[in-house]
Amino acid sequence: MSVARRSLAAFTVAVLAAALPATAASAAQEQDVGLLRLTVTQPDGTAARGSVDLAATDDSHSEFLQLDESGQLSVEMPANDYKIMITPAYVDPDLPDDGLRQWVPGKTGYAQAQAFRVTAGGTTDVTERLLPPSPLTVRARDAITGAPITRVCAYADGRGGNCGDSELTIPGLVPGPQRIRVYTEDGNHLATDAEVTVVEGDTATALVDLTPAAHLATTVVDATTGAPVVGACATVAPAGTGELPSVGPLACSDETGRLRLDSVEAGSWNLFVRPTGDSPYGAQWVGRNAGTGDPTRARTVTVAAGRTVTVPPVRLDRAGTITGTVTSAATGAPVTSGEVSLAHSSGLSHLRWGTYLDGQGTYRIDWLGPYRWPLLFTTTDHALQWSGGVPVRGQAKPVTVRAGGSTSYSPALKRGTLVTGGLTNPAGRPVNAVLTFHNASTGEVVGSTWDYDGRYETRVLGRQTVTVDWQWGGFAHYAGWYDGVADAAGAKRVTVPASGTLTVDIGLRPFPPD
């Protein structure tokens, strides 16, 4: 909310309060609240300790409170419907255990919890018994062959994380539906999130199917001498997209130049290789015969589940450098906050796909191979744009890198069109959400923003047609697309003009929570 809007709101409240007699104002306030009293006991019936979250179902109000020594709390709340989450503290009252969060009555998730109504001037009493933490044994099998996996790993809500030979037991989970992460250490199967059920007072067993991973193997060598290159790291991007990952498979070449990329999903991929440290070699998209800076010209590698594909040797060329100063086309002033990169993701593990602008708006990337590279500029006060001042990669003006040389590229960034509007839930109340704008033709991200008071502002290059997805929620996570649909196929298209301001008010809907 702007300062002006806050001031106006405060002024309005003050005027209304002054217009009422003191007793009338007090009575009005009392009529708007009710008393909620909560009593929580441990599984053995003794008083529980811990923290309590009270969340209005329309997102208008929430409270974070502590149970007293008798396992109780009493609080005045605005009249509304509330869901209640308890985080017990079995050992230290000041250290609640997030892994044992429980929604009233005895549920493991927000969606299953009961809503309790607090009425103006009334009292709502709620009692809850904590469910006894119970163990879960996890086994896994190959989703294709059905063969048991001999070493399985799992964790849930911060618990587990260990590996067992053919099974492992995660202790102390809240009984009821749970989501657990199951994976292997050897990279031969893809990790998965499995829905399981923990049984109160018993050890339940979950048998989880894991899909076999694909593998990519290659050797990295000097393009001129054929000598092996150590410490060159590889990952994959969906074929033709150039979208380098922030989470995904990564492997680096050994002293012989060999590497094997594990945990790859079946599908079609482009291979990206970036040398590390002070290597004299440059990064590349692996092409059919040589490196390239253009992912659309990269070799497409198609892999099947459980199979290993060997890619011909990757021949690395010597690196060159791009340097420059980024300025604003509107003011000529340096742009001092942002990133210059090859993709929307910042990096993977210890590797980065770009670099940050410094306080003078300058940047330097010295690890690119001698090819033509499209560069992405992401800043706080200008529209997201590729080199050449365009919104999508396919329209970018590539920057040419020379082996052992330095190329200067100093763009003047376009401000872009201001896109703004309100964000409301089905009750019409302002909500907080994250918005992502996509080019309607390519699906590429062309802008993003988040709000804290039900209004948003961002800049997007026009003229282009976009779709908008949103993510909303705290205790429950909801996602959808403008205008009120659950998936991209039904999203409403919006045309962003070349300049000026576009207002798009977005109503968010509570689709089934994630």
Backbone torsions as a table, in degrees:
resi	resn	phi	psi	omega
1	MET	NA	136.5	-179.7
2	SER	-70.9	161.8	177.5
3	VAL	-59.3	-40.7	-178.9
4	ALA	-62.5	-43.3	180.0
5	ARG	-66.7	-40.3	177.8
6	ARG	-61.7	-43.1	-178.5
7	SER	-63.6	-42.8	179.8
8	LEU	-63.5	-42.8	179.5
9	ALA	-62.5	-45.1	180.0
10	ALA	-62.4	-40.3	-179.7
11	PHE	-64.0	-42.7	-179.0
12	THR	-62.8	-45.5	178.4
13	VAL	-61.6	-42.9	-179.5
14	ALA	-61.5	-42.2	-179.5
15	VAL	-64.8	-44.0	179.7
16	LEU	-64.3	-40.9	179.8
17	ALA	-63.8	-40.0	-179.2
18	ALA	-68.0	-29.1	-176.9
19	ALA	-75.8	-19.0	-179.9
20	LEU	-94.0	142.6	169.3
21	PRO	-60.2	153.7	-176.1
22	ALA	-56.7	-42.1	-178.7
23	THR	-67.8	-36.1	-179.9
24	ALA	-68.6	-42.0	179.2
25	ALA	-61.9	-42.8	-180.0
26	SER	-64.4	-40.7	-179.8
27	ALA	-65.2	-39.4	179.2
28	ALA	-62.5	-40.4	179.1
29	GLN	-65.5	-40.7	-179.0
30	GLU	-64.7	-35.3	-178.7
31	GLN	-70.0	-19.7	-176.9
32	ASP	-88.2	-6.7	-177.5
33	VAL	-125.6	158.7	173.9
34	GLY	-135.8	172.0	-178.0
35	LEU	-102.0	129.1	173.6
36	LEU	-112.0	124.3	179.3
37	ARG	-118.5	127.0	-175.7
38	LEU	-122.8	133.7	174.6
39	THR	-124.8	127.2	-176.9
40	VAL	-125.6	132.8	177.2
41	THR	-119.7	154.5	174.3
42	GLN	-73.4	171.2	179.5
43	PRO	-56.2	-29.5	-179.8
44	ASP	-87.7	4.3	176.6
45	GLY	93.6	-7.4	178.2
46	THR	-79.4	165.4	-177.2
47	ALA	-64.0	136.7	179.9
48	ALA	-95.0	153.1	171.8
49	ARG	-119.3	160.0	178.8
50	GLY	144.6	-167.6	-178.2
51	SER	-110.2	160.3	-177.1
52	VAL	-135.4	132.6	172.4
53	ASP	-110.1	127.2	174.6
54	LEU	-109.4	120.6	-174.8
55	ALA	-125.5	118.7	175.7
56	ALA	-64.6	137.7	-175.5
57	THR	-69.4	-16.8	176.9
58	ASP	-99.8	12.5	177.0
59	ASP	66.1	15.9	-176.7
60	SER	-84.3	-18.5	-174.3
61	HIS	-159.3	147.1	173.5
62	SER	-150.3	156.0	177.7
63	GLU	-139.4	144.3	174.0
64	PHE	-117.4	119.1	-171.5
65	LEU	-134.1	172.1	178.8
66	GLN	-120.3	141.5	170.9
67	LEU	-72.5	144.0	177.6
68	ASP	-84.0	-175.8	-175.6
69	GLU	-62.9	-21.0	178.9
70	SER	-93.5	7.5	180.0
71	GLY	75.6	25.1	-175.2
72	GLN	-126.2	162.0	166.2
73	LEU	-150.6	154.8	178.3
74	SER	-140.3	126.0	-174.0
75	VAL	-148.9	141.5	172.8
76	GLU	-81.4	131.9	-178.2
77	MET	-130.7	146.7	173.3
78	PRO	-56.8	141.6	-179.6
79	ALA	-57.2	123.3	-176.9
80	ASN	-178.8	179.9	172.3
81	ASP	-100.4	135.4	-174.7
82	TYR	-129.2	145.1	166.8
83	LYS	-107.6	148.4	-169.6
84	ILE	-122.9	125.9	175.4
85	MET	-115.7	132.6	180.0
86	ILE	-114.0	130.2	175.0
87	THR	-113.6	100.7	-172.7
88	PRO	-72.4	155.1	175.7
89	ALA	-126.1	94.1	-176.5
90	TYR	-78.8	-29.2	-174.5
91	VAL	-100.9	-55.9	-177.4
92	ASP	-125.5	122.6	-178.3
93	PRO	-56.9	-24.6	-178.7
94	ASP	-90.9	0.4	-178.3
95	LEU	-128.7	74.5	177.0
96	PRO	-61.1	150.2	-176.7
97	ASP	-98.6	104.0	-177.3
98	ASP	-60.6	-25.7	-179.8
99	GLY	-71.9	-7.8	-178.6
100	LEU	-117.0	23.1	178.6
101	ARG	-58.9	138.3	-176.1
102	GLN	-137.2	130.9	176.2
103	TRP	-94.9	142.9	-178.1
104	VAL	-81.0	132.8	1.9
105	PRO	-100.4	109.2	172.8
106	GLY	61.6	42.6	-179.4
107	LYS	-117.5	159.2	-177.9
108	THR	-100.5	-4.1	-178.5
109	GLY	-144.8	158.2	-179.6
110	TYR	-59.0	-43.3	-174.0
111	ALA	-61.8	-32.8	-177.5
112	GLN	-87.7	-10.5	-175.1
113	ALA	-70.9	153.0	176.3
114	GLN	-83.7	144.9	174.0
115	ALA	-94.5	131.2	-179.8
116	PHE	-108.6	129.5	-175.9
117	ARG	-90.4	126.7	171.5
118	VAL	-102.4	121.0	-177.7
119	THR	-102.9	150.4	-179.5
120	ALA	-60.4	124.2	179.0
121	GLY	77.9	-0.4	-177.1
122	GLY	-103.7	178.1	177.9
123	THR	-125.3	130.6	178.0
124	THR	-115.3	118.9	179.4
125	ASP	-103.2	131.7	-179.7
126	VAL	-131.5	133.4	174.8
127	THR	-122.5	146.5	-178.3
128	GLU	-147.6	135.9	172.7
129	ARG	-104.9	128.1	177.1
130	LEU	-67.2	137.9	177.8
131	LEU	-76.6	141.8	-178.6
132	PRO	-69.7	126.7	176.6
133	PRO	-55.5	132.5	-174.3
134	SER	-131.8	150.9	-175.4
135	PRO	-84.0	161.4	176.1
136	LEU	-136.0	127.3	175.2
137	THR	-96.7	132.7	-175.8
138	VAL	-116.2	130.2	170.3
139	ARG	-125.0	159.8	179.9
140	ALA	-139.3	154.0	177.0
141	ARG	-140.6	159.3	178.0
142	ASP	-68.8	127.3	-175.3
143	ALA	-68.1	-19.8	-179.2
144	ILE	-96.1	-49.3	-175.6
145	THR	-91.4	-21.6	-175.9
146	GLY	81.2	-0.5	-178.4
147	ALA	-70.2	140.9	177.5
148	PRO	-64.8	144.4	176.7
149	ILE	-91.1	126.5	-168.3
150	THR	-79.8	-17.0	176.3
151	ARG	-140.3	110.7	-173.7
152	VAL	-119.9	146.9	178.9
153	CYS	-126.2	149.9	-179.3
154	ALA	-159.4	153.8	170.2
155	TYR	-151.9	159.5	179.6
156	ALA	-148.5	123.0	174.3
157	ASP	50.3	43.5	177.9
158	GLY	86.5	-6.1	179.3
159	ARG	-102.8	152.4	-179.2
160	GLY	89.8	-132.8	-176.5
161	GLY	84.4	0.3	178.5
162	ASN	-97.4	169.7	179.8
163	CYS	-124.4	144.9	176.3
164	GLY	-124.3	164.3	-177.2
165	ASP	-63.6	-61.5	177.3
166	SER	-118.9	-13.4	176.7
167	GLU	-158.7	160.7	172.0
168	LEU	-145.4	157.9	-178.5
169	THR	-116.4	127.4	175.7
170	ILE	-96.0	118.0	-177.1
171	PRO	-84.3	157.5	165.6
172	GLY	62.3	56.4	174.2
173	LEU	-108.5	152.1	177.9
174	VAL	-71.3	128.0	179.2
175	PRO	-59.0	142.8	-178.9
176	GLY	123.2	-172.1	179.5
177	PRO	-64.1	135.3	178.8
178	GLN	-138.6	154.5	173.0
179	ARG	-111.0	125.6	-178.9
180	ILE	-121.5	152.7	176.9
181	ARG	-100.0	124.0	-178.1
182	VAL	-121.1	135.3	-175.6
183	TYR	-157.1	176.3	174.4
184	THR	-124.3	157.6	-179.7
185	GLU	-82.0	-23.2	-171.9
186	ASP	-87.7	-2.5	178.3
187	GLY	73.7	12.1	-177.9
188	ASN	-88.7	-9.2	176.2
189	HIS	-136.1	149.4	179.8
190	LEU	-79.7	138.9	175.9
191	ALA	-65.9	151.3	179.0
192	THR	-144.4	154.4	171.9
193	ASP	-99.6	119.3	-174.4
194	ALA	-111.8	139.4	174.4
195	GLU	-88.9	122.1	-177.5
196	VAL	-131.4	171.0	178.4
197	THR	-125.4	123.1	176.1
198	VAL	-90.9	133.2	-174.9
199	VAL	-102.0	128.4	-179.8
200	GLU	-62.1	126.9	174.8
201	GLY	73.4	11.3	-178.5
202	ASP	-142.1	168.2	175.2
203	THR	-102.8	103.4	178.3
204	ALA	-79.2	158.0	177.2
205	THR	-121.6	131.3	177.4
206	ALA	-113.6	127.9	176.0
207	LEU	-107.5	115.7	-172.0
208	VAL	-113.4	132.0	176.4
209	ASP	-86.9	128.9	177.6
210	LEU	-114.2	130.2	179.8
211	THR	-76.6	132.4	177.8
212	PRO	-60.9	139.4	178.4
213	ALA	-84.3	155.8	169.5
214	ALA	-93.5	164.9	-178.5
215	HIS	-136.4	145.4	173.3
216	LEU	-118.3	128.6	178.8
217	ALA	-122.0	142.5	177.6
218	THR	-160.1	176.6	174.1
219	THR	-126.5	135.7	-178.6
220	VAL	-104.0	126.1	-176.1
221	VAL	-135.0	164.8	172.3
222	ASP	-69.6	129.4	-176.2
223	ALA	-63.8	-26.7	-177.5
224	THR	-91.6	-47.5	-173.3
225	THR	-97.0	-19.9	-175.6
226	GLY	79.3	3.6	179.6
227	ALA	-70.2	145.1	179.8
228	PRO	-64.6	147.4	178.4
229	VAL	-114.6	123.9	179.1
230	VAL	-94.0	148.0	173.7
231	GLY	77.9	20.4	173.2
232	ALA	-93.5	124.3	-172.6
233	CYS	-104.6	142.4	-175.1
234	ALA	-123.9	146.9	169.9
235	THR	-144.6	-178.6	-178.8
236	VAL	-128.1	155.5	173.6
237	ALA	-131.3	147.7	176.6
238	PRO	-53.0	134.6	-171.0
239	ALA	-52.2	129.2	174.0
240	GLY	81.5	-3.2	-175.3
241	THR	-95.1	-31.9	-174.3
242	GLY	72.6	7.8	-176.0
243	GLU	-83.6	88.9	177.6
244	LEU	-65.0	144.8	-171.3
245	PRO	-84.7	159.2	166.5
246	SER	-99.7	-21.8	175.0
247	VAL	-136.1	131.2	179.8
248	GLY	163.5	-174.8	-178.3
249	PRO	-68.4	145.8	179.3
250	LEU	-151.9	134.0	176.2
251	ALA	-147.4	148.4	-177.6
252	CYS	-122.0	147.3	-175.6
253	SER	-71.0	145.6	178.1
254	ASP	-90.9	-167.5	-176.3
255	GLU	-63.4	-22.1	178.4
256	THR	-91.7	-0.1	-177.7
257	GLY	85.7	-2.8	-176.5
258	ARG	-83.0	147.2	171.4
259	LEU	-148.1	153.2	174.0
260	ARG	-132.4	123.2	-179.5
261	LEU	-93.3	114.6	-178.5
262	ASP	-99.8	176.9	175.4
263	SER	56.4	39.1	177.5
264	VAL	-95.6	133.8	176.2
265	GLU	-73.9	149.3	174.2
266	ALA	-60.7	139.2	-179.5
267	GLY	151.2	-166.3	-179.5
268	SER	-110.3	131.2	-170.6
269	TRP	-136.4	157.4	164.7
270	ASN	-108.0	142.8	-179.3
271	LEU	-97.9	129.4	177.4
272	PHE	-116.6	132.2	-178.8
273	VAL	-124.0	129.8	176.5
274	ARG	-130.5	117.3	173.9
275	PRO	-64.3	154.6	-176.4
276	THR	-114.8	172.1	176.9
277	GLY	63.5	-139.7	-179.1
278	ASP	-96.3	29.7	-178.4
279	SER	-59.3	140.8	177.2
280	PRO	-79.8	-4.1	-175.7
281	TYR	-91.1	157.3	-177.6
282	GLY	-106.5	156.4	178.2
283	ALA	-69.4	158.7	176.6
284	GLN	-158.7	151.0	157.7
285	TRP	-79.8	130.5	-175.7
286	VAL	-76.2	114.1	179.4
287	GLY	-89.4	-174.4	-179.5
288	ARG	-69.7	-36.3	-178.7
289	ASN	-126.1	-18.3	-177.7
290	ALA	-158.2	172.7	179.2
291	GLY	-71.9	161.2	178.0
292	THR	-151.5	156.8	173.9
293	GLY	-97.3	-0.8	-176.3
294	ASP	-108.6	111.0	-177.2
295	PRO	-62.7	-23.6	179.3
296	THR	-71.5	-14.7	177.8
297	ARG	-104.0	6.1	-179.0
298	ALA	-76.9	156.1	175.7
299	ARG	-65.2	132.7	174.6
300	THR	-92.9	125.7	179.8
301	VAL	-114.3	120.6	-179.8
302	THR	-105.5	127.8	-176.3
303	VAL	-126.3	150.9	177.7
304	ALA	-111.9	155.9	-179.4
305	ALA	-56.7	131.5	176.8
306	GLY	79.4	2.0	-177.5
307	ARG	-108.1	155.6	175.4
308	THR	-115.1	127.7	176.5
309	VAL	-109.4	130.0	177.1
310	THR	-97.1	121.3	179.8
311	VAL	-92.0	138.9	176.9
312	PRO	-53.7	156.7	-176.4
313	PRO	-50.3	138.2	176.4
314	VAL	-87.2	121.3	-174.2
315	ARG	-104.4	108.7	-175.9
316	LEU	-87.0	134.8	172.9
317	ASP	-96.6	166.2	179.0
318	ARG	-70.0	149.6	-175.2
319	ALA	-80.8	157.3	169.6
320	GLY	-129.3	-178.2	-172.4
321	THR	-128.2	142.9	168.0
322	ILE	-117.1	129.1	175.2
323	THR	-130.6	161.2	177.0
324	GLY	176.2	175.5	174.9
325	THR	-123.2	128.4	-177.9
326	VAL	-97.4	127.6	179.7
327	THR	-125.0	170.0	176.2
328	SER	-93.5	128.9	177.9
329	ALA	-64.9	-27.0	-177.4
330	ALA	-75.9	-35.9	-172.7
331	THR	-119.7	-20.3	-174.0
332	GLY	80.3	-4.0	-178.0
333	ALA	-78.9	151.2	176.6
334	PRO	-61.4	144.6	173.5
335	VAL	-94.9	113.1	-166.7
336	THR	-105.9	5.7	-180.0
337	SER	-138.5	117.4	178.9
338	GLY	156.4	-167.2	-172.9
339	GLU	-142.0	145.2	172.6
340	VAL	-114.8	125.3	-171.5
341	SER	-152.0	176.8	178.2
342	LEU	-94.1	-13.5	-174.3
343	ALA	-156.1	172.5	-179.4
344	HIS	-70.8	-31.0	176.7
345	SER	-74.0	144.0	-179.5
346	SER	-76.8	-31.8	-177.8
347	GLY	169.3	178.3	-178.4
348	LEU	-135.3	122.5	-179.1
349	SER	55.2	-123.0	-177.3
350	HIS	-89.9	1.0	-178.7
351	LEU	-97.8	143.9	174.2
352	ARG	-115.6	148.1	179.2
353	TRP	-97.0	6.4	180.0
354	GLY	-168.2	-153.0	-179.2
355	THR	-152.0	161.2	-179.6
356	TYR	-90.8	151.4	169.9
357	LEU	-73.3	144.4	177.3
358	ASP	-93.7	-173.1	-175.7
359	GLY	-67.0	-11.1	176.9
360	GLN	-106.9	5.6	180.0
361	GLY	81.1	11.1	-177.9
362	THR	-94.8	158.8	178.4
363	TYR	-148.2	163.7	178.7
364	ARG	-151.6	124.7	173.9
365	ILE	-121.8	115.7	-172.1
366	ASP	-118.4	23.7	-176.6
367	TRP	-127.6	22.9	-179.7
368	LEU	-96.1	143.5	176.0
369	GLY	-71.1	165.2	-174.6
370	PRO	-78.9	72.8	-177.3
371	TYR	-137.7	-174.8	177.5
372	ARG	-97.5	118.4	-172.8
373	TRP	-116.0	125.2	167.7
374	PRO	-76.2	136.2	-178.7
375	LEU	-115.6	140.8	179.9
376	LEU	-106.6	130.9	179.8
377	PHE	-112.7	115.5	-179.3
378	THR	-118.4	113.3	-176.9
379	THR	-130.2	169.5	-175.5
380	THR	-81.3	-25.1	-172.3
381	ASP	-125.6	13.2	174.0
382	HIS	-132.7	158.4	178.1
383	ALA	-63.7	146.3	172.5
384	LEU	-60.4	134.2	-177.5
385	GLN	-156.9	149.2	176.2
386	TRP	-91.3	163.3	178.8
387	SER	-52.2	133.3	-172.7
388	GLY	98.4	-2.8	176.6
389	GLY	71.1	43.5	-178.2
390	VAL	-124.6	159.0	-172.0
391	PRO	-85.0	-20.2	-175.7
392	VAL	-127.9	154.6	-174.4
393	ARG	-58.5	-40.5	-175.6
394	GLY	-64.2	-18.2	178.8
395	GLN	-98.0	-1.7	-171.5
396	ALA	-66.9	151.5	171.1
397	LYS	-92.9	108.3	-176.0
398	PRO	-66.8	151.4	176.7
399	VAL	-104.1	126.6	-175.2
400	THR	-85.6	127.7	178.0
401	VAL	-104.7	138.0	177.8
402	ARG	-111.9	135.8	-179.7
403	ALA	-58.4	125.2	179.6
404	GLY	72.7	0.6	-177.9
405	GLY	-110.9	179.1	-179.4
406	SER	-127.6	129.4	178.6
407	THR	-110.7	134.1	177.9
408	SER	-98.3	128.7	174.2
409	TYR	-139.2	110.8	-174.8
410	SER	-124.6	88.4	-176.2
411	PRO	-80.4	150.0	168.7
412	ALA	-100.1	108.4	-172.3
413	LEU	-74.6	141.1	174.4
414	LYS	-78.0	141.9	178.7
415	ARG	-67.8	-39.3	-178.5
416	GLY	87.9	171.9	179.8
417	THR	-82.6	135.4	176.8
418	LEU	-77.5	121.2	175.7
419	VAL	-111.2	126.3	-174.6
420	THR	-145.3	166.3	178.1
421	GLY	166.6	-177.8	179.2
422	GLY	-103.3	155.0	177.7
423	LEU	-123.6	121.7	-177.6
424	THR	-134.1	154.7	174.3
425	ASN	-89.4	179.2	-177.5
426	PRO	-60.0	-22.2	177.5
427	ALA	-83.6	-1.5	-180.0
428	GLY	85.1	8.3	-180.0
429	ARG	-86.7	144.8	176.0
430	PRO	-63.7	141.4	179.3
431	VAL	-134.2	163.8	175.3
432	ASN	-94.7	138.2	-179.6
433	ALA	-156.7	161.2	173.1
434	VAL	-106.3	129.6	-179.6
435	LEU	-113.9	139.8	174.4
436	THR	-128.0	128.7	-179.1
437	PHE	-100.3	133.5	-178.1
438	HIS	-121.3	140.8	169.9
439	ASN	-63.4	127.4	-172.6
440	ALA	-67.3	-24.1	-178.4
441	SER	-85.2	-43.3	-174.3
442	THR	-102.2	-19.0	-175.6
443	GLY	81.7	-3.3	-178.7
444	GLU	-65.6	148.4	174.8
445	VAL	-71.3	128.3	179.4
446	VAL	-122.2	5.3	177.0
447	GLY	172.1	158.4	177.2
448	SER	-158.5	157.6	178.2
449	THR	-163.6	167.2	172.1
450	TRP	-140.1	155.6	-177.6
451	ASP	-125.9	164.5	178.2
452	TYR	-126.4	-3.5	-176.3
453	ASP	-140.7	23.7	177.2
454	GLY	86.0	5.2	173.7
455	ARG	-133.1	148.1	-178.7
456	TYR	-131.1	158.0	173.0
457	GLU	-144.6	136.9	172.9
458	THR	-155.1	170.5	178.1
459	ARG	-120.5	135.1	-178.1
460	VAL	-133.3	137.5	177.3
461	LEU	-67.8	134.5	172.7
462	GLY	-117.0	167.0	1.4
463	ARG	-90.4	131.2	175.1
464	GLN	-159.1	160.1	177.5
465	THR	-102.0	132.7	-174.0
466	VAL	-128.5	162.6	164.9
467	THR	-121.0	160.7	-174.0
468	VAL	-130.2	125.7	170.9
469	ASP	-108.7	155.3	-178.7
470	TRP	-133.7	151.0	172.4
471	GLN	-128.1	132.2	-169.7
472	TRP	-145.2	144.2	172.0
473	GLY	127.3	160.0	177.3
474	GLY	-117.4	-75.1	179.9
475	PHE	-73.3	-29.7	172.5
476	ALA	-122.1	143.8	-177.3
477	HIS	-107.0	125.1	178.7
478	TYR	-118.7	150.7	177.9
479	ALA	-143.2	146.3	179.4
480	GLY	-169.0	-171.1	-176.9
481	TRP	-132.0	148.4	173.1
482	TYR	-70.4	129.9	14.6
483	ASP	-117.7	89.1	174.2
484	GLY	78.0	35.9	177.2
485	VAL	-125.0	162.7	-173.0
486	ALA	-91.4	-15.9	-176.4
487	ASP	-139.6	166.7	-174.0
488	ALA	-65.5	-30.5	-175.6
489	ALA	-60.3	-33.2	-177.9
490	GLY	-98.6	6.9	-175.4
491	ALA	-64.5	141.5	177.1
492	LYS	-78.8	135.6	-179.9
493	ARG	-88.7	141.7	-178.5
494	VAL	-127.4	132.3	178.3
495	THR	-93.1	120.6	177.0
496	VAL	-88.6	121.5	-179.7
497	PRO	-69.6	166.7	-176.4
498	ALA	-67.5	-23.7	-179.2
499	SER	-156.5	178.0	177.2
500	GLY	87.0	-149.2	-176.5
501	THR	-128.2	136.0	175.3
502	LEU	-117.7	126.5	178.9
503	THR	-104.5	122.7	177.7
504	VAL	-130.7	106.2	175.5
505	ASP	-85.6	134.3	-171.7
506	ILE	-122.3	122.4	173.7
507	GLY	-95.9	123.4	-177.2
508	LEU	-95.3	143.8	-178.9
509	ARG	-120.6	143.4	-179.6
510	PRO	-81.7	73.7	173.3
511	PHE	-60.9	161.4	-178.1
512	PRO	-46.3	126.9	-173.8
513	PRO	-66.3	149.4	176.7
514	ASP	-86.0	NA	NA
